[in-house]
Amino acid sequence: AAARTQGNALNDLVDNPYAGIIASGPLAQARVTRATLLNTYSQFLGAFGLDSWGDSVYHAATMRIEKRFSQGLSVLGSYTYSKLIDNNLGNGNNTFADGGNNGVQNWDNLRAERAVSTSDLPQRLVLTASYDLPFWRNATEWYQRALGGWAVNSILTLQSGNVIGVTAPAPAFGGFRPNAVGDPGVSNPNIDGWLNRSAFSTIAPFTFGNSPRNLPRTRTDGLQSVDFSLFKNVRVTERYQVQIRGEFFNLTNTPTFGNPGTFFTGGDFGVIRSLATNTGPRQVQLGLKLLF
């Protein structure tokens, strides 16, 4: 990190002490850039190592309610309030590679990577209700078969969005995050303007941006979904029962928008061009079951 203070001098060609010792490759040349020799292990063009650098902290509070009413109505609700902090999401291969913000900016300062996790979902509420409709329960057998036996189920899911990480053009020997100079959020976010570009500035060569890996209070669109099912049970005999079902996923057809553009100088910065993958458009499914 201290070498960066030399600025453009890092590009100067200097005598190579490894010339004649290393037979091939860039380090076999008589002269190399000063930056090459200031690497931690300058005799190697690259090195690979494993260590337990990643860490995370998770705190959560949960609440659950359940109530069974008379006449066949029951309600179940669960709520989670949580916070997940880490210094990298990882890519599943024991390496640092957070796809949300292109990995580690400065390996000499891993503490700067500590931020609200890309996987953080601070609030999640799920309410479910089921109701065996009481109509025609005491009717004659044929009326009950024709008009009774109806039930409905519904699931409401509300969930926070994910945090957003902003990147910037990487100058010579510099970082890939911009400097944060203001509030990145906007008062009325929409698909054409989800982020405030004026909240960031480009960084000078040989420096690192001070913007965090993930913005703590600016998030993607949250999930709002209602699933609903209606079904009717018809008793044919003591052994056989027919069930007619109608299921509606994302009943209100509410879209969940995807990630906005996060490259600070890009033309699509703050613009959303896709839908999230955790929910889809309304789907209707009809079914007929024979139970025995």
C-alpha positions as CSV (number, residue, x, y, z in Angstrom):
1,A,0.0,0.0,0.0
2,A,2.9,2.4,0.8
3,A,4.2,1.9,-2.7
4,R,1.2,3.6,-4.2
5,T,2.4,6.9,-2.8
6,Q,5.1,6.9,-5.5
7,G,2.3,7.6,-8.1
8,N,3.4,7.5,-11.7
9,A,6.9,6.5,-10.7
10,L,5.5,3.0,-10.4
11,N,5.5,2.8,-14.2
12,D,9.2,3.7,-14.6
13,L,11.5,1.1,-15.9
14,V,14.3,0.1,-13.6
15,D,17.1,-2.5,-13.6
16,N,15.8,-6.1,-13.0
17,P,17.8,-7.9,-10.3
18,Y,16.3,-11.2,-11.5
19,A,17.6,-10.9,-15.0
20,G,19.8,-13.9,-15.8
21,I,18.4,-15.8,-12.9
22,I,14.9,-16.3,-14.2
23,A,15.1,-17.8,-17.7
24,S,11.8,-16.8,-19.3
25,G,8.8,-14.6,-18.9
26,P,8.6,-10.9,-17.9
27,L,11.1,-11.3,-15.1
28,A,13.7,-12.5,-17.6
29,Q,13.9,-8.9,-19.1
30,A,16.8,-6.6,-18.2
31,R,14.4,-3.9,-17.1
32,V,10.9,-4.0,-15.5
33,T,8.5,-1.5,-14.0
34,R,9.2,-0.4,-10.5
35,A,5.7,-1.7,-9.5
36,T,6.8,-5.2,-10.4
37,L,9.7,-5.1,-8.0
38,L,7.6,-3.6,-5.2
39,N,5.2,-6.6,-5.1
40,T,5.3,-8.5,-1.8
41,Y,6.9,-11.5,-3.5
42,S,8.5,-9.8,-6.5
43,Q,10.3,-12.9,-7.7
44,F,6.9,-14.4,-8.5
45,L,4.4,-13.1,-11.0
46,G,1.6,-14.5,-8.9
47,A,1.0,-16.6,-5.8
48,F,-1.9,-18.6,-4.5
49,G,-2.6,-19.3,-0.8
50,L,-5.3,-20.4,1.5
51,D,-6.2,-18.9,4.9
52,S,-9.2,-18.4,7.1
53,W,-9.7,-14.7,6.4
54,G,-13.5,-14.7,5.9
55,D,-15.8,-14.1,8.8
56,S,-19.4,-13.3,9.4
57,V,-21.7,-12.3,12.3
58,Y,-25.5,-12.9,12.3
59,H,-28.0,-11.6,14.8
60,A,-31.7,-12.3,14.7
61,A,-35.0,-12.1,16.6
62,T,-38.0,-14.2,15.6
63,M,-41.6,-14.2,16.6
64,R,-44.3,-16.7,15.8
65,I,-48.0,-16.6,16.4
66,E,-50.6,-19.3,15.8
67,K,-54.3,-19.2,16.4
68,R,-57.0,-21.8,15.7
69,F,-60.5,-20.3,15.6
70,S,-63.8,-22.0,15.6
71,Q,-65.6,-22.9,12.4
72,G,-62.4,-24.2,10.7
73,L,-60.3,-21.0,10.5
74,S,-56.6,-21.1,11.5
75,V,-53.9,-18.4,11.2
76,L,-50.1,-18.8,11.5
77,G,-47.6,-15.9,11.3
78,S,-43.8,-15.7,11.6
79,Y,-41.6,-12.6,11.6
80,T,-37.8,-12.4,11.5
81,Y,-35.7,-9.3,12.2
82,S,-32.0,-9.9,11.5
83,K,-28.7,-8.5,10.4
84,L,-25.9,-10.4,8.7
85,I,-22.4,-8.8,8.5
86,D,-19.5,-10.3,6.7
87,N,-16.3,-9.4,4.8
88,N,-17.1,-11.3,1.6
89,L,-19.9,-13.4,0.3
90,G,-17.6,-16.1,-1.2
91,N,-18.2,-18.1,-4.3
92,G,-18.4,-21.6,-2.9
93,N,-14.8,-22.5,-3.8
94,N,-13.1,-21.3,-0.6
95,T,-12.0,-18.1,-2.3
96,F,-13.0,-14.5,-1.9
97,A,-15.2,-13.5,-4.7
98,D,-18.3,-11.4,-3.9
99,G,-20.1,-11.1,-7.2
100,G,-22.0,-8.1,-5.9
101,N,-18.9,-5.9,-5.8
102,N,-16.0,-7.7,-7.6
103,G,-14.0,-9.1,-4.7
104,V,-11.5,-7.6,-2.4
105,Q,-10.4,-4.0,-3.1
106,N,-7.3,-3.8,-0.9
107,W,-5.8,-7.0,0.4
108,D,-3.7,-5.0,2.9
109,N,-7.0,-3.7,4.5
110,L,-9.5,-6.6,4.8
111,R,-11.3,-4.6,7.6
112,A,-12.5,-2.3,4.9
113,E,-14.4,-5.2,3.3
114,R,-16.6,-5.6,6.4
115,A,-20.1,-4.6,5.5
116,V,-23.7,-5.6,5.6
117,S,-23.8,-8.9,3.7
118,T,-25.0,-9.3,0.2
119,S,-27.3,-12.1,1.6
120,D,-28.7,-9.9,4.4
121,L,-32.5,-9.8,4.6
122,P,-33.3,-7.7,7.6
123,Q,-37.1,-8.3,7.7
124,R,-39.3,-11.2,6.6
125,L,-42.9,-11.7,7.4
126,V,-45.0,-14.7,6.4
127,L,-48.7,-15.0,7.2
128,T,-50.7,-18.1,6.3
129,A,-54.4,-18.7,6.7
130,S,-56.6,-21.7,6.0
131,Y,-60.4,-21.8,6.3
132,D,-62.7,-24.7,5.9
133,L,-65.8,-22.9,4.7
134,P,-68.8,-23.8,7.0
135,F,-71.5,-23.7,4.3
136,W,-73.8,-26.7,3.9
137,R,-72.1,-28.8,6.5
138,N,-75.3,-29.9,8.0
139,A,-77.2,-30.3,4.7
140,T,-78.4,-33.5,3.3
141,E,-75.8,-35.8,1.7
142,W,-76.4,-34.8,-1.9
143,Y,-76.5,-31.0,-1.1
144,Q,-73.3,-31.3,0.9
145,R,-71.6,-33.1,-2.0
146,A,-72.7,-30.6,-4.5
147,L,-72.3,-27.3,-2.5
148,G,-70.2,-28.1,0.5
149,G,-66.6,-29.2,1.2
150,W,-65.0,-25.9,0.1
151,A,-61.7,-24.7,1.7
152,V,-59.3,-21.8,1.0
153,N,-55.6,-21.2,1.8
154,S,-53.6,-18.1,1.5
155,I,-49.9,-17.1,2.1
156,L,-48.7,-13.5,2.3
157,T,-44.9,-13.0,2.1
158,L,-43.2,-9.6,2.7
159,Q,-39.4,-9.5,2.6
160,S,-36.8,-6.7,2.4
161,G,-34.6,-6.3,-0.6
162,N,-30.8,-7.0,-0.8
163,V,-28.1,-4.4,-0.3
164,I,-26.4,-2.9,-3.3
165,G,-22.7,-2.5,-4.0
166,V,-21.4,0.2,-6.4
167,T,-18.3,-0.1,-8.5
168,A,-16.3,2.4,-10.5
169,P,-13.6,2.4,-13.2
170,A,-10.3,1.1,-11.7
171,P,-7.5,3.7,-12.3
172,A,-3.9,2.8,-12.5
173,F,-2.9,0.8,-9.4
174,G,-6.2,1.9,-7.7
175,G,-9.4,0.4,-6.3
176,F,-12.7,-0.3,-8.1
177,R,-15.1,1.5,-5.7
178,P,-15.9,5.2,-5.9
179,N,-15.7,7.7,-3.1
180,A,-19.0,8.2,-1.2
181,V,-19.8,11.9,-1.0
182,G,-23.6,11.9,-0.2
183,D,-26.7,9.8,0.3
184,P,-27.0,7.2,-2.4
185,G,-30.7,6.8,-2.0
186,V,-33.5,8.7,-3.7
187,S,-36.8,9.9,-2.3
188,N,-39.0,8.1,-4.8
189,P,-37.0,5.2,-6.3
190,N,-38.3,3.8,-9.6
191,I,-37.0,1.6,-12.4
192,D,-35.4,4.6,-14.2
193,G,-33.8,6.1,-11.1
194,W,-33.0,3.8,-8.1
195,L,-29.7,5.4,-7.1
196,N,-28.3,8.9,-6.7
197,R,-25.3,9.3,-9.0
198,S,-24.3,12.5,-7.4
199,A,-23.6,10.6,-4.1
200,F,-20.4,9.2,-5.6
201,S,-17.2,10.6,-7.2
202,T,-14.4,8.9,-9.1
203,I,-11.2,8.1,-7.4
204,A,-7.7,9.3,-8.3
205,P,-5.0,6.9,-9.6
206,F,-3.1,5.0,-6.9
207,T,-6.0,5.4,-4.4
208,F,-8.8,3.3,-3.1
209,G,-12.4,4.5,-2.9
210,N,-14.1,4.9,0.5
211,S,-17.5,3.6,-0.6
212,P,-18.3,0.4,1.4
213,R,-18.5,-3.0,-0.2
214,N,-22.3,-2.8,0.1
215,L,-24.4,0.3,0.8
216,P,-26.0,-0.3,4.2
217,R,-29.3,1.5,3.7
218,T,-29.9,1.3,0.0
219,R,-31.6,-1.9,-1.2
220,T,-33.1,-3.6,-4.1
221,D,-36.9,-4.0,-4.4
222,G,-38.5,-6.0,-1.7
223,L,-40.7,-9.1,-2.2
224,Q,-44.5,-8.8,-1.9
225,S,-46.3,-11.9,-2.8
226,V,-49.8,-13.4,-2.2
227,D,-50.5,-17.1,-3.0
228,F,-54.0,-18.4,-2.9
229,S,-55.7,-21.7,-3.3
230,L,-59.3,-22.8,-3.4
231,F,-60.3,-26.5,-3.3
232,K,-63.4,-28.6,-2.9
233,N,-63.5,-32.1,-1.5
234,V,-66.2,-34.5,-2.7
235,R,-66.8,-37.7,-0.9
236,V,-67.7,-40.4,-3.4
237,T,-67.7,-43.4,-1.2
238,E,-66.2,-44.3,2.2
239,R,-62.9,-45.1,0.5
240,Y,-62.7,-42.6,-2.4
241,Q,-62.7,-38.8,-2.4
242,V,-62.2,-36.4,-5.2
243,Q,-60.5,-33.1,-4.7
244,I,-60.8,-30.2,-7.2
245,R,-58.1,-27.6,-6.8
246,G,-57.3,-24.1,-8.1
247,E,-54.0,-22.5,-7.1
248,F,-52.9,-19.0,-7.8
249,F,-49.2,-18.0,-7.3
250,N,-48.5,-14.3,-7.0
251,L,-52.2,-13.7,-7.1
252,T,-51.9,-9.9,-7.4
253,N,-49.3,-10.2,-10.2
254,T,-47.0,-7.9,-8.3
255,P,-43.6,-7.6,-9.9
256,T,-40.3,-7.7,-7.9
257,F,-37.7,-5.6,-9.7
258,G,-34.1,-6.9,-10.1
259,N,-30.9,-5.1,-9.4
260,P,-30.2,-1.6,-10.8
261,G,-27.1,-0.9,-12.8
262,T,-24.3,-0.4,-10.2
263,F,-21.3,0.7,-12.4
264,F,-20.9,4.3,-11.3
265,T,-20.0,5.8,-14.7
266,G,-22.2,3.5,-16.8
267,G,-25.1,4.8,-18.8
268,D,-27.5,2.4,-16.9
269,F,-26.4,3.4,-13.4
270,G,-29.4,3.2,-11.1
271,V,-31.6,1.8,-13.9
272,I,-33.4,-1.5,-13.5
273,R,-33.8,-3.6,-16.7
274,S,-34.9,-6.9,-15.3
275,L,-37.2,-8.6,-12.8
276,A,-35.9,-10.5,-9.7
277,T,-35.7,-14.3,-10.0
278,N,-37.3,-15.0,-6.5
279,T,-40.8,-14.5,-7.9
280,G,-42.5,-14.6,-11.3
281,P,-45.7,-13.4,-12.9
282,R,-49.0,-14.7,-11.8
283,Q,-49.4,-18.4,-12.4
284,V,-52.7,-20.4,-12.3
285,Q,-52.7,-24.1,-11.7
286,L,-55.8,-26.3,-11.8
287,G,-55.8,-29.9,-10.6
288,L,-58.0,-32.9,-9.9
289,K,-57.0,-35.5,-7.3
290,L,-58.4,-38.9,-6.5
291,L,-57.8,-39.7,-2.8
292,F,-58.2,-43.2,-1.4
